[in-house]
Amino acid sequence: MVIETATSVCSVALIENGAVVAAAHENVGRGHAERLLPMIAALPDGGRASSILVDCGPGSFTGIRVGVAAARGLGLGWGVSVSGFSSLALLATGHLALHPDEAVTVAINAGHGQIFVQSFECAPVAELDALASLFPDAAVAVACNVVVGNAAADIVDRRGTGQAVERTPDARDAVFLSPNLSALPAVPIYGRGADAKPMAVTAHSS
């Protein structure tokens, strides 16, 4: 079973013998916690599978935590292995499955005016560089001609050339993930520091 909650989308899929046998995909905004378990329960046999794959991020801090916690809990309850993948790798893989001759940069909103970016090539799908959280001008400088994701149009518009492909992560695309991209530890990939910062405590003398 595959769980994807790293962006505004909540997506689940049941994969058997390399084929998707059931799936659900909804744009829920911030409603992952309410929708995820009912979506899993609606899959055949309640989504029960011999292993679980979960999107570890980067993306929405809350969405990532919801998905990883659910995957770990179900893995423990079912007694099956849980592993992870990157949301950027999933987006790249879904696109490259249809366009294998392209190198692509995946770009999704990171908040605070930044963009998560990472580039990939095909045959097989592999990372060309490391995940980075960059301001738009810096993202433009490293992006390939083809840019995929919800920040793709921003990069292409700023650069004035290239192709922007609007695409959201879809659990069904995990069927295309290579073993090296689907064997991450099931822990969050936040990509940058948390939004909330601890307040400094100043000592006052009496």
Phi, psi and chi 1 to 4 in degrees:
 res  aa     phi    psi   chi1   chi2   chi3   chi4
   1 MET       -  147.6 -175.5 -178.2   65.6      -
   2 VAL  -121.4  135.6 -176.6      -      -      -
   3 ILE  -121.5  130.1  -64.7  172.2      -      -
   4 GLU  -133.4  113.0 -161.8  -62.9  -60.7      -
   5 THR  -138.6   22.5   57.0      -      -      -
   6 ALA   -81.2  -13.4      -      -      -      -
   7 THR  -126.0 -157.2   66.1      -      -      -
   8 SER   -70.3  -10.5   61.7      -      -      -
   9 VAL   -92.1  142.8  167.5      -      -      -
  10 CYS  -114.8  122.6 -171.1      -      -      -
  11 SER  -142.6  135.3 -175.6      -      -      -
  12 VAL  -136.1  152.6  -62.7      -      -      -
  13 ALA  -150.2  147.1      -      -      -      -
  14 LEU  -111.5  121.4 -167.1   60.7      -      -
  15 ILE  -118.3  130.1  -63.6  174.1      -      -
  16 GLU  -132.0  129.3  -67.8 -178.5    2.2      -
  17 ASN    52.1   41.5  -60.0  -41.2      -      -
  18 GLY    76.6   14.4      -      -      -      -
  19 ALA  -132.7  145.3      -      -      -      -
  20 VAL   -80.2  121.6  177.3      -      -      -
  21 VAL  -103.3  -19.2  -63.7      -      -      -
  22 ALA  -163.4  149.6      -      -      -      -
  23 ALA  -161.0  159.6      -      -      -      -
  24 ALA  -143.9  144.3      -      -      -      -
  25 HIS  -148.9  116.1 -176.0   85.9      -      -
  26 GLU  -136.6  144.1  -63.1  179.0   15.3      -
  27 ASN   -87.9  105.4 -168.1  -29.0      -      -
  28 VAL  -108.1   -1.7  -60.3      -      -      -
  29 GLY    65.0 -109.8      -      -      -      -
  30 ARG  -106.3   16.2  -62.8  174.0 -179.0  -92.7
  31 GLY   -97.1   28.5      -      -      -      -
  32 HIS   -59.6  -43.1  -59.7   89.1      -      -
  33 ALA   -61.7  -34.1      -      -      -      -
  34 GLU   -80.3  -31.6  -66.7   76.9   20.7      -
  35 ARG   -97.1  -27.2  -72.1  -62.1  -60.4  134.1
  36 LEU   -59.8  -55.3  178.4   58.0      -      -
  37 LEU   -64.4  -40.9  -69.3 -178.5      -      -
  38 PRO   -60.8  -35.7  -27.1   36.3      -      -
  39 MET   -66.2  -40.2  -72.6  172.3   69.8      -
  40 ILE   -65.7  -44.0  -66.9  172.6      -      -
  41 ALA   -61.8  -27.8      -      -      -      -
  42 ALA   -79.1  -10.8      -      -      -      -
  43 LEU   -71.8  158.7  -66.3  171.9      -      -
  44 PRO   -53.7  134.8  -27.3   35.8      -      -
  45 ASP    56.5   32.8 -161.6   22.1      -      -
  46 GLY    64.1   21.3      -      -      -      -
  47 GLY    81.7    1.1      -      -      -      -
  48 ARG   -61.2  132.4 -172.6  153.2 -171.1  161.9
  49 ALA  -145.7  172.3      -      -      -      -
  50 SER   -79.9  -11.7   58.2      -      -      -
  51 SER  -159.2  162.7   63.1      -      -      -
  52 ILE  -128.1  133.9  -60.9  172.3      -      -
  53 LEU  -113.1  136.2  -92.8  175.4      -      -
  54 VAL  -134.2  141.4   61.0      -      -      -
  55 ASP   -74.4  119.5 -168.9  -24.9      -      -
  56 CYS   -94.6   -2.1  -63.3      -      -      -
  57 GLY   110.7 -172.7      -      -      -      -
  58 PRO   -76.5  172.7   32.3  -37.5      -      -
  59 GLY   154.9 -135.9      -      -      -      -
  60 SER   -72.8  123.3  159.1      -      -      -
  61 PHE   -55.9  -46.6  -77.3   19.9      -      -
  62 THR   -66.7  -45.9  -59.5      -      -      -
  63 GLY   -59.4  -42.7      -      -      -      -
  64 ILE   -59.7  -47.2  -67.1  166.0      -      -
  65 ARG   -63.2  -39.5  -70.4 -165.7  -66.5  -92.1
  66 VAL   -61.1  -47.1  167.1      -      -      -
  67 GLY   -66.7  -45.2      -      -      -      -
  68 VAL   -65.3  -41.6  169.7      -      -      -
  69 ALA   -63.7  -42.1      -      -      -      -
  70 ALA   -64.5  -43.7      -      -      -      -
  71 ALA   -62.0  -44.3      -      -      -      -
  72 ARG   -64.3  -42.8  -72.5  176.1  174.0  173.0
  73 GLY   -64.0  -44.9      -      -      -      -
  74 LEU   -67.2  -38.5  -69.3  171.3      -      -
  75 GLY   -60.8  -41.4      -      -      -      -
  76 LEU   -66.5  -45.1 -177.5   62.3      -      -
  77 GLY   -67.0  -36.3      -      -      -      -
  78 TRP   -89.9  -11.9  -65.4  -14.6      -      -
  79 GLY    69.7   39.0      -      -      -      -
  80 VAL  -124.1  163.6  -59.4      -      -      -
  81 SER   -75.2  150.5   63.0      -      -      -
  82 VAL  -128.1  127.0 -179.5      -      -      -
  83 SER  -135.4  169.8   54.5      -      -      -
  84 GLY  -126.2  170.6      -      -      -      -
  85 PHE  -146.6  164.8   57.8   88.8      -      -
  86 SER   -89.1  141.9  158.7      -      -      -
  87 SER   -61.2  -34.0   56.7      -      -      -
  88 LEU   -70.7  -39.0  -57.0 -171.8      -      -
  89 ALA   -63.9  -38.4      -      -      -      -
  90 LEU   -64.3  -44.5 -174.9   68.9      -      -
  91 LEU   -63.2  -43.4  -79.1  163.5      -      -
  92 ALA   -63.5  -44.3      -      -      -      -
  93 THR   -64.1  -41.8  -61.2      -      -      -
  94 GLY   -61.5  -39.4      -      -      -      -
  95 HIS   -73.7  -45.1  178.6   80.3      -      -
  96 LEU   -69.4  -21.6  -69.0  170.7      -      -
  97 ALA   -62.7  -28.7      -      -      -      -
  98 LEU   -97.6  -22.8  -59.1  175.2      -      -
  99 HIS  -133.3   69.1  -53.4  -82.0      -      -
 100 PRO   -68.5  -12.9   24.9  -35.2      -      -
 101 ASP   -90.4    0.4  -63.3  -31.3      -      -
 102 GLU  -102.1  150.0  -63.2  176.4  -13.2      -
 103 ALA   -98.2  140.9      -      -      -      -
 104 VAL  -131.8  152.4  -58.6      -      -      -
 105 THR  -108.2  128.4  -64.5      -      -      -
 106 VAL   -93.1  133.4  179.6      -      -      -
 107 ALA  -137.5  118.7      -      -      -      -
 108 ILE  -130.3  153.1   64.7  173.6      -      -
 109 ASN   -62.2  133.8  -66.1  -38.8      -      -
 110 ALA  -110.5   -4.4      -      -      -      -
 111 GLY    82.5  163.8      -      -      -      -
 112 HIS    55.8   32.0  -62.9  -74.7      -      -
 113 GLY    76.3    9.0      -      -      -      -
 114 GLN  -108.6  166.9  -63.9 -169.3   24.0      -
 115 ILE  -131.2  131.5  -59.7  171.4      -      -
 116 PHE   -77.8  127.0  -69.0  124.7      -      -
 117 VAL  -133.9  146.7  -67.8      -      -      -
 118 GLN  -163.0  141.4 -170.0  172.1   17.6      -
 119 SER  -107.4  150.4  -63.4      -      -      -
 120 PHE  -139.1  153.5  -62.8   81.2      -      -
 121 GLU  -123.3  168.7   63.3  179.6   -7.2      -
 122 CYS  -110.3  175.7 -162.5      -      -      -
 123 ALA    62.3   66.0      -      -      -      -
 124 PRO   -82.1  172.1   33.6  -36.6      -      -
 125 VAL   -64.2  128.4  177.7      -      -      -
 126 ALA  -148.4  153.4      -      -      -      -
 127 GLU   -73.3  135.6  -59.7  164.3  -19.4      -
 128 LEU   -94.8  -22.7  -72.1  173.5      -      -
 129 ASP  -153.8 -179.0   53.5   21.7      -      -
 130 ALA   -89.3  154.8      -      -      -      -
 131 LEU   -58.1  137.4  163.5   67.0      -      -
 132 ALA  -141.8  149.7      -      -      -      -
 133 SER  -110.4  111.3 -177.4      -      -      -
 134 LEU  -127.6  154.3  -56.1  174.4      -      -
 135 PHE   -72.8  156.4  -73.3  104.6      -      -
 136 PRO   -52.0  -44.0  -30.9   37.4      -      -
 137 ASP   -62.6  -37.8  -72.6  -14.9      -      -
 138 ALA   -70.6  -35.4      -      -      -      -
 139 ALA   -65.6  -39.7      -      -      -      -
 140 VAL   -58.2  -40.1  167.0      -      -      -
 141 ALA   -66.7  -24.7      -      -      -      -
 142 VAL  -107.5   -4.9  -59.0      -      -      -
 143 ALA   -77.6  145.0      -      -      -      -
 144 CYS   -72.3  176.9  -62.5      -      -      -
 145 ASN   -64.3  -39.3 -178.0   63.9      -      -
 146 VAL   -98.7  126.5  179.4      -      -      -
 147 VAL  -123.8  130.7 -171.6      -      -      -
 148 VAL  -119.4  138.2  177.1      -      -      -
 149 GLY   127.1  178.8      -      -      -      -
 150 ASN   -76.8   -6.4   60.9   17.1      -      -
 151 ALA  -109.3    8.0      -      -      -      -
 152 ALA   -62.2  -45.7      -      -      -      -
 153 ALA   -62.2  -37.5      -      -      -      -
 154 ASP   -61.2  -45.4 -174.3   18.2      -      -
 155 ILE   -65.2  -47.4  -71.2  178.8      -      -
 156 VAL   -65.8  -39.1  170.9      -      -      -
 157 ASP   -63.3  -42.6  -72.7  -12.3      -      -
 158 ARG   -65.9  -37.6  -72.9  172.6 -178.4  -89.7
 159 ARG   -79.3  -30.8 -173.3  170.9   56.1 -166.7
 160 GLY    86.4   -2.4      -      -      -      -
 161 THR  -143.2  164.2   61.3      -      -      -
 162 GLY   107.1 -176.7      -      -      -      -
 163 GLN  -124.3  125.2  178.0 -173.3   -2.0      -
 164 ALA  -101.0  128.8      -      -      -      -
 165 VAL  -118.5  107.7 -179.7      -      -      -
 166 GLU   -73.9  121.2  -69.5  -71.3  -28.7      -
 167 ARG  -152.8  140.1 -169.4 -178.0 -174.7   95.5
 168 THR  -109.7  152.9   56.6      -      -      -
 169 PRO   -60.7  140.2  -21.6   33.4      -      -
 170 ASP  -134.1  123.8 -169.3  -33.9      -      -
 171 ALA   -56.4  -29.0      -      -      -      -
 172 ARG   -62.3  -29.1  -69.3  172.0  -69.3 -171.9
 173 ASP   -70.9  -10.6  -71.0  -24.6      -      -
 174 ALA   -62.7  -19.0      -      -      -      -
 175 VAL   -62.5  -21.8   73.1      -      -      -
 176 PHE   -94.1   -7.6  -57.7  118.3      -      -
 177 LEU   -66.2  133.1  -76.7  170.4      -      -
 178 SER   -76.4  158.4   58.5      -      -      -
 179 PRO   -55.8  -35.0  -27.4   35.6      -      -
 180 ASN   -71.2  -19.0   62.4  -53.6      -      -
 181 LEU  -100.3   -2.1  -65.5  177.1      -      -
 182 SER  -125.2   27.6   57.8      -      -      -
 183 ALA  -128.2   29.0      -      -      -      -
 184 LEU   -75.7  155.6  -58.7  179.2      -      -
 185 PRO   -61.2  146.1  -19.4   31.2      -      -
 186 ALA   -81.2   67.0      -      -      -      -
 187 VAL  -131.6  149.9  -63.2      -      -      -
 188 PRO   -62.3  141.9  -25.9   36.4      -      -
 189 ILE  -110.5   99.7  -57.9  169.9      -      -
 190 TYR   -84.3  -29.0  -68.9  128.3      -      -
 191 GLY    82.7  -20.8      -      -      -      -
 192 ARG  -161.4  176.9   58.4  177.4  174.6   78.7
 193 GLY   -67.8  157.5      -      -      -      -
 194 ALA   -64.3  151.9      -      -      -      -
 195 ASP   -65.6  -40.4  -66.1  -19.4      -      -
 196 ALA   -81.6  131.5      -      -      -      -
 197 LYS  -115.7  140.1  -57.3  -66.8 -176.3 -177.1
 198 PRO   -64.0  140.6   22.0  -31.7      -      -
 199 MET   -78.2  139.1  -66.0 -178.8   63.6      -
 200 ALA   -73.7  139.4      -      -      -      -
 201 VAL  -105.1  121.0  177.7      -      -      -
 202 THR  -100.4  126.5  -56.3      -      -      -
 203 ALA   -78.9  136.2      -      -      -      -
 204 HIS  -114.9  132.4  -63.6  -81.9      -      -
 205 SER   -81.4  144.4   56.8      -      -      -
 206 SER   -84.1      -   56.1      -      -      -
